[in-house]
Amino acid sequence: MAEVQDLRNGAWWHSYLTNFLGGAPAWYKGAIVAFLIVNPFLYAAFGGFIAGWVLVLEFIFTLAMALRCYPLQPGGLLAIEALVIGMTSPEHVFHEVEVNLPVILLLMFMVAGIFFMKDLLLFTFTKILVGVRNKLLLAVLFSFVAAILSAFLDALTVMAVVISVAAGFYRVYYDVVFERAIDRLEEAVREGDEEVPELANEDIDRFRAFLRSLVMHAAVGTALGGVMTIVGEPQNVLIGTRMGWEFIEFFLRMAPVTLPVLAVGLVTCLALEATKAFSYGIPMPAKVLTVLENYDAEQTAKRTNVDRARLVVQAIAALLLILALAFHVAEIGLIGLSIIVLQTAFNGIVQEHRIGPAFEEALPFTALLCVFFGIVAVISDQHLFQPVIDYVLQLPESQQPGVFYIANGVLSMISDNVFVATVYIGQVEKAFDAAIISRQQFELLAVAINTGTNIPSVATPNGQAAFLFLLTSSLAPLIQLSYGRMVLMALPYTFTMGIAGWICVTWLL
């Protein structure tokens, strides 16, 4: 009986350990527990500066391990502990949230608003994929269209549409190939052939390589467009709000950097396709194209007047969205809410269970952003970045933007660019409020921070939300897109775009 009781006790404790952080690796769970145990002792023994830096590094670790465990839970535990032991206060965290309310509204409503435009976006990318035969032109179009859409819409949603198109076409062709292979197998069995026909199809491997290159070009395109406007990325609206820049002014401020980088990105796309370097340049197999054309023709024939009316409403909503953003008729999040109302009203989406899924994509990241603000409050209260900021501000003013660009870029490669931008813009704003830097220099540093967090961060999936979304999607295993392969395919873009951005920040601002 005692042995049975011990087993039960073991199972009871084991169930708690299993539930903690779910399917995350055991060593990762142990690391988080160790962090939570050590932090109070560090704070008591060495003070807020040392303990604060340890906390920031621990939080960056949770961001870097986002593929194994979403950072909201482990990062949230660290933030809660920081509040409990007094490294910051609930009032300061709420103040950070309050100041950044436009960013939260953007994530909540704009992303959901674009969700209801997916039919239009799917239609657009499908026609491009099927209609353009030249792979060079197709790659550039995918990158350029993704950039344009990400500048006005939401990079995550644009990436979600690209994933849906690619995954849909892959499954269509795979089903056709599998069905034909089964037919051949059954025929061989009926005829008594000794040799069983091979079910594998080399066209599938080439099609995977073709789709890998396209989705990577599109992912880079979301970064190229996302850096340009105040709605392109969450940190853009955060920086734009701090600076008092509206849509047009934000675009013009970033243009000396973002437009040359866009050109460099598109030229890099062409060069990769032409040279077939880094696994690019694989054309679509002719058999695959025939299957996809037939499928698209079938879908077009099935499209009803109701479906066409839905596309027209979405196109009108997209036009209204662009105009509303350009003229800044309201806060960006409220514009997104208006787009939700218009599209759902005129497309007959009036049931709560049909509206709810639109918010599922953004709300986890919105919650994580609020955890960011908790860590930012710790950084502020413990003056963690003050020595770094003081050092950079002692440099000649002409060198400061370039150094900020590099610092933000390197940190964004291993961390999350929204977190990095939040930290740095807050510290630079403090320097401006203390009259350490002029308004003109403040504006230059804001441009450097925005471009630094957006452009070099394409190096890894950790830095760009759209890249991380692609890597964790159902498409990635279908086209055999691993973390290492993604980093390798992004490498040429990282160098060309990153260096071009630094040159522009240093000499063209």
C-alpha positions in Angstrom: 0.0 0.0 0.0 2.9 2.4 0.8 4.4 1.8 -2.6 1.1 2.5 -4.3 0.7 5.7 -2.3 4.2 6.8 -3.3 3.4 6.2 -7.0 0.2 8.2 -6.6 2.2 11.0 -4.9 4.7 10.9 -7.7 2.0 11.1 -10.3 0.4 14.0 -8.5 3.6 16.0 -8.5 4.4 14.9 -12.0 1.0 16.2 -13.3 1.8 19.7 -11.9 5.3 19.6 -13.6 3.7 18.5 -16.8 1.1 21.2 -16.8 3.6 24.0 -16.1 4.4 25.6 -19.5 2.7 22.6 -21.2 4.8 21.0 -24.0 7.9 23.2 -23.6 11.1 21.2 -23.1 11.9 20.2 -19.6 15.2 22.1 -19.6 13.4 25.2 -20.6 10.9 24.8 -17.8 13.8 24.3 -15.4 15.4 27.5 -16.6 12.3 29.6 -16.1 11.9 28.2 -12.5 15.6 29.0 -11.8 15.1 32.5 -13.1 12.1 33.0 -10.7 14.0 31.6 -7.8 17.2 33.6 -8.4 15.8 37.0 -9.2 14.6 38.1 -5.7 18.0 37.1 -4.2 19.8 39.1 -6.9 17.6 42.1 -6.3 18.2 41.9 -2.5 21.9 41.4 -2.8 23.0 43.5 -5.7 20.2 46.1 -6.2 18.0 47.0 -9.1 20.6 47.7 -11.7 22.2 44.2 -11.8 18.9 42.4 -11.1 17.2 44.5 -13.8 19.7 43.6 -16.5 19.4 39.9 -15.6 15.7 40.3 -15.9 16.0 41.9 -19.3 18.3 39.1 -20.5 15.9 36.5 -19.2 13.1 38.1 -21.0 15.0 38.3 -24.2 15.7 34.6 -23.7 12.0 33.9 -23.6 11.6 35.9 -26.9 14.4 34.0 -28.6 12.8 30.7 -27.6 9.4 31.7 -28.9 9.3 28.7 -31.2 9.4 26.3 -28.2 7.1 28.3 -25.9 5.0 31.5 -26.6 6.7 34.3 -24.6 3.5 35.5 -23.0 3.5 32.9 -20.2 7.2 32.8 -19.2 7.7 36.5 -19.9 4.5 37.3 -18.0 5.7 35.3 -14.9 9.0 37.3 -14.9 7.0 40.6 -15.2 4.7 39.6 -12.4 7.7 38.7 -10.2 9.3 42.1 -10.9 6.1 43.8 -9.7 5.9 41.6 -6.6 9.6 42.3 -5.5 9.3 46.0 -6.2 11.4 46.5 -9.3 8.6 48.6 -10.7 5.0 49.5 -9.7 1.5 48.6 -11.1 1.0 52.3 -11.6 4.0 52.7 -13.8 3.0 49.7 -15.9 -0.5 51.1 -16.3 1.1 54.4 -17.4 3.1 52.7 -20.0 0.0 50.9 -21.3 -2.0 54.2 -21.2 0.7 56.1 -23.2 0.7 53.3 -25.8 -3.0 52.8 -26.1 -3.0 53.7 -29.8 -0.7 50.7 -30.4 -3.1 48.4 -28.5 -6.1 49.8 -30.5 -4.1 49.2 -33.7 -3.5 45.6 -32.9 -7.0 44.9 -31.7 -9.0 46.5 -34.4 -6.8 47.1 -37.5 -5.7 43.4 -37.7 -9.3 42.3 -37.2 -10.4 44.7 -39.9 -8.0 43.3 -42.4 -9.1 39.8 -41.5 -12.4 40.5 -43.3 -10.4 41.4 -46.4 -8.9 38.0 -46.8 -11.1 37.0 -49.7 -9.9 40.0 -51.7 -6.2 39.4 -50.8 -6.5 35.7 -51.6 -8.0 36.6 -55.0 -5.2 39.0 -55.7 -2.3 36.6 -54.8 -4.0 33.7 -56.6 -4.3 35.6 -59.9 -0.6 36.7 -59.6 0.6 33.1 -58.9 -1.4 31.5 -61.7 -1.2 34.4 -64.3 2.5 35.3 -64.3 4.7 32.7 -66.0 8.1 34.4 -65.7 9.6 33.4 -62.3 11.7 36.5 -62.1 8.7 38.7 -62.6 6.6 36.6 -60.3 9.1 36.8 -57.4 9.4 40.5 -57.7 5.6 40.9 -57.9 5.1 38.8 -54.8 7.6 40.8 -52.9 6.4 44.2 -54.2 2.7 43.4 -53.7 3.4 42.2 -50.1 5.3 45.4 -49.5 2.5 47.6 -50.7 -0.1 45.7 -48.8 2.0 45.7 -45.6 2.5 49.5 -45.8 -1.3 50.0 -45.6 -2.6 46.9 -43.9 -1.0 44.5 -41.5 2.1 42.4 -42.2 0.8 39.4 -40.2 -2.5 39.3 -42.2 -0.7 39.7 -45.5 1.6 36.9 -44.5 -1.4 34.8 -43.5 -2.9 35.3 -46.9 0.3 34.3 -48.7 0.5 31.2 -46.5 -3.2 30.3 -47.3 -2.6 30.7 -51.0 0.6 28.6 -51.0 -0.7 25.9 -48.7 -4.0 25.7 -50.7 -2.2 25.2 -54.0 0.2 22.7 -52.5 -2.6 20.6 -51.2 -4.5 20.9 -54.5 -1.5 19.6 -56.5 -0.6 17.0 -53.8 -4.2 15.6 -53.8 -4.1 15.3 -57.6 -0.7 13.6 -57.6 -1.7 11.2 -54.8 -5.0 10.3 -56.5 -3.2 9.6 -59.8 -0.5 7.5 -58.0 -3.2 5.4 -56.2 -4.9 4.9 -59.6 -1.6 3.6 -61.0 -1.1 1.4 -58.0 -4.5 -0.1 -58.3 -4.1 -0.7 -62.0 -0.7 -2.4 -61.4 -2.3 -4.7 -58.8 -5.2 -5.6 -61.1 -2.8 -6.4 -64.0 -0.5 -8.4 -61.7 2.6 -6.3 -62.4 5.5 -7.3 -60.3 6.9 -3.8 -60.1 4.8 -1.4 -58.0 4.9 2.1 -59.5 6.7 4.8 -57.4 4.3 7.0 -55.5 6.8 9.8 -55.1 6.9 12.6 -57.6 9.9 14.8 -58.2 7.7 17.6 -59.3 6.5 17.9 -55.7 10.0 18.5 -54.5 10.5 21.2 -57.1 7.1 22.7 -56.3 8.1 22.8 -52.6 11.3 24.7 -53.5 9.3 27.0 -55.8 6.9 27.8 -52.9 9.7 28.3 -50.4 11.3 30.9 -52.5 8.0 32.7 -53.2 6.9 32.9 -49.5 10.4 34.0 -48.4 10.3 36.8 -51.0 6.8 37.8 -49.8 8.0 37.7 -46.1 10.8 40.1 -46.9 8.3 42.2 -48.8 6.2 42.6 -45.6 9.3 44.0 -43.9 10.1 46.3 -46.8 6.6 47.7 -46.7 6.0 47.5 -43.0 8.9 49.9 -42.2 7.5 52.7 -44.4 4.2 53.7 -42.8 2.8 54.3 -39.3 0.5 51.3 -39.6 3.0 48.9 -41.2 4.3 47.5 -37.8 3.2 47.9 -34.2 6.4 49.7 -33.2 5.8 52.2 -36.0 2.6 53.6 -34.5 4.4 53.5 -31.1 7.2 55.7 -32.4 4.9 57.8 -34.6 2.6 58.6 -31.6 5.6 59.6 -29.4 6.8 61.9 -32.2 3.4 63.3 -33.1 3.8 62.2 -36.7 0.7 61.4 -38.8 0.5 59.0 -41.7 2.0 61.2 -44.5 4.6 62.8 -42.2 5.7 59.4 -41.0 6.1 58.2 -44.5 8.1 61.3 -45.6 10.4 61.1 -42.5 11.2 57.4 -43.3 11.5 57.8 -47.1 15.2 58.7 -47.3 15.9 55.3 -45.8 12.9 53.1 -46.7 12.7 53.9 -50.5 16.4 53.1 -51.2 16.1 50.0 -49.1 13.0 48.9 -51.0 14.9 49.3 -54.3 17.8 47.3 -52.9 15.5 44.6 -51.7 13.8 44.2 -55.1 17.2 44.2 -56.8 18.3 41.5 -54.4 15.2 39.5 -55.2 16.0 39.7 -58.9 19.7 38.7 -58.3 18.7 35.7 -56.2 16.3 34.4 -58.8 18.7 35.1 -61.7 21.7 33.4 -60.0 19.6 30.7 -58.2 21.7 31.2 -55.1 20.6 30.3 -51.6 17.9 27.9 -52.9 16.1 30.5 -55.0 15.3 30.5 -58.7 13.4 27.2 -59.0 10.6 27.6 -61.6 7.1 26.1 -61.2 7.0 22.7 -62.9 4.8 22.7 -66.0 2.6 19.9 -64.8 2.0 21.7 -61.5 1.0 24.9 -63.4 -1.5 23.0 -65.5 -3.2 21.5 -62.4 -3.3 24.9 -60.7 -4.7 26.7 -63.8 -7.5 24.1 -63.9 -8.3 24.5 -60.2 -8.4 28.3 -60.5 -10.7 28.1 -63.5 -13.0 25.8 -61.5 -13.1 28.2 -58.6 -13.8 31.2 -60.9 -16.7 29.3 -62.5 -18.1 28.5 -59.0 -18.0 32.2 -57.9 -21.5 33.5 -57.5 -22.9 37.0 -57.6 -22.8 37.0 -53.8 -19.1 36.2 -53.8 -18.4 39.0 -56.3 -20.4 41.5 -54.2 -18.3 40.5 -51.2 -15.1 41.2 -53.2 -16.5 44.6 -54.3 -17.3 45.6 -50.7 -13.8 44.5 -49.5 -12.2 46.6 -52.3 -14.3 49.6 -51.4 -13.3 49.1 -47.7 -9.6 48.9 -48.6 -9.9 52.2 -50.6 -11.6 53.9 -47.7 -9.0 52.6 -45.3 -6.2 54.0 -47.4 -7.9 57.4 -47.7 -8.7 57.5 -43.9 -5.1 56.7 -43.0 -3.7 59.2 -45.5 -5.8 62.1 -44.2 -5.7 60.8 -40.5 -9.5 61.2 -40.1 -9.3 59.4 -36.7 -7.0 57.4 -34.5 -5.7 54.4 -36.4 -7.3 51.8 -34.2 -10.7 53.5 -34.6 -10.3 53.5 -38.3 -9.8 49.8 -38.1 -12.9 49.4 -36.0 -14.9 51.4 -38.6 -13.6 49.0 -41.3 -14.8 46.1 -39.3 -18.3 47.6 -39.0 -18.5 48.5 -42.7 -17.4 45.1 -44.0 -19.4 43.0 -41.6 -22.5 45.1 -42.1 -22.5 45.0 -45.9 -21.3 41.4 -46.2 -23.9 40.0 -43.9 -21.5 38.9 -41.1 -23.8 39.5 -38.1 -23.3 36.5 -35.8 -20.9 36.8 -32.9 -19.3 33.5 -33.6 -18.3 34.7 -37.1 -16.8 37.9 -35.8 -14.8 36.4 -33.0 -12.1 34.6 -35.0 -11.0 38.0 -36.5 -9.6 38.9 -33.1 -7.8 35.6 -32.4 -4.7 36.5 -34.4 -3.9 39.8 -32.7 -5.0 39.4 -29.1 -2.2 37.0 -27.9 0.3 39.5 -29.2 -1.6 42.4 -27.7 -1.3 40.6 -24.3 2.4 40.1 -24.9 2.8 43.8 -25.7 1.4 44.7 -22.3 4.0 42.4 -20.8 6.6 44.3 -22.8 5.4 47.5 -21.1 5.9 45.9 -17.7 9.6 45.1 -18.6 9.9 48.6 -20.0 8.7 50.0 -16.7 11.5 48.1 -14.9 14.1 49.4 -17.4 12.9 52.9 -16.7 12.7 52.7 -12.9 16.1 51.0 -12.6 17.8 53.2 -15.2 19.2 50.2 -17.0 19.8 51.8 -20.4 21.0 55.1 -19.1 24.8 54.3 -19.4 24.2 53.1 -23.0 22.2 56.1 -23.9 24.7 58.4 -22.2 27.6 56.8 -24.2 25.8 57.1 -27.5 24.8 60.7 -26.9 28.4 61.6 -26.2 29.3 60.7 -29.7 29.2 63.4 -32.4 25.6 64.0 -33.5 26.4 62.8 -37.0 27.4 59.4 -35.7 24.5 58.8 -33.4 21.8 57.7 -35.9 24.1 55.1 -37.4 25.1 53.7 -34.0 21.4 53.5 -32.9 20.6 51.8 -36.2 23.2 49.1 -35.5 22.3 48.7 -31.8 18.6 48.3 -32.6 19.3 46.0 -35.5 21.6 43.5 -33.7 19.2 43.3 -30.7 16.2 42.9 -33.0 17.8 39.9 -34.7 17.7 37.9 -31.4 14.8 39.5 -29.7 11.5 41.1 -30.8 11.7 44.3 -32.7 8.6 45.8 -30.9 10.2 45.3 -27.5 13.5 46.8 -28.7 11.8 49.9 -30.3 9.7 50.4 -27.2 12.8 50.5 -25.0 15.0 52.7 -27.1 12.3 55.3 -28.1 11.4 55.7 -24.5 15.0 56.3 -23.5 15.7 58.8 -26.3 12.5 60.7 -25.5 13.8 61.1 -21.9 17.0 62.6 -23.3 14.9 65.0 -25.3 12.7 66.0 -22.4 15.9 66.6 -20.4 17.1 69.0 -23.2 20.1 66.7 -23.8 19.3 66.5 -27.5 17.5 68.9 -29.9 14.1 68.2 -31.5 15.9 67.7 -34.9 18.3 65.1 -33.4 15.4 63.4 -31.6 13.6 63.0 -35.0 16.7 61.6 -36.7 17.2 59.1 -33.8 13.5 58.1 -34.1 14.0 57.3 -37.8 17.2 55.3 -36.9 15.3 53.3 -34.2 12.4 52.6 -36.5 14.5 51.5 -39.5 17.0 49.7 -37.3 14.3 47.5 -35.7 12.5 46.8 -39.0 15.2 46.1 -41.6 18.1 44.1 -40.0 15.6 42.0 -38.0 14.8 39.9 -41.2 17.9 37.9 -40.2 16.0 35.5 -38.0 12.3 34.5 -37.4 12.7 35.9 -33.8 12.9 39.5 -35.0 10.0 39.8 -37.4 6.5 38.7 -36.3 5.6 37.8 -39.9 8.7 35.5 -40.2 7.9 33.8 -36.9 4.3 33.4 -38.1 5.4 31.7 -41.3 7.8 29.4 -39.5 5.1 28.2 -37.1 2.4 27.9 -39.7 1.0 24.7 -41.2 2.8 25.6 -44.5 6.3 25.4 -43.1 6.5 21.5 -42.8 4.7 21.1 -46.1 7.4 23.0 -48.0 10.2 21.8 -45.7 11.0 25.3 -44.4 13.0 24.9 -41.2 14.5 27.5 -38.9 18.0 27.0 -40.3 16.8 27.1 -43.9 14.8 30.3 -43.2 17.9 32.0 -41.7 20.0 30.9 -44.7 17.5 32.1 -47.3 17.2 35.5 -45.4 21.0 35.9 -45.2 21.5 37.8 -48.5 18.6 40.1 -47.8 20.0 40.8 -44.3 23.3 41.9 -45.7 22.1 44.0 -48.7 19.1 45.6 -47.0 20.9 46.0 -43.6 24.0 47.7 -45.1 21.8 49.9 -47.4 19.8 51.0 -44.4 22.9 51.9 -42.4 24.3 53.9 -45.3 21.1 55.8 -45.7 20.7 56.5 -42.0 24.3 57.6 -41.7 24.6 59.8 -44.8 21.2 60.6 -46.2 19.2 61.7 -43.2 
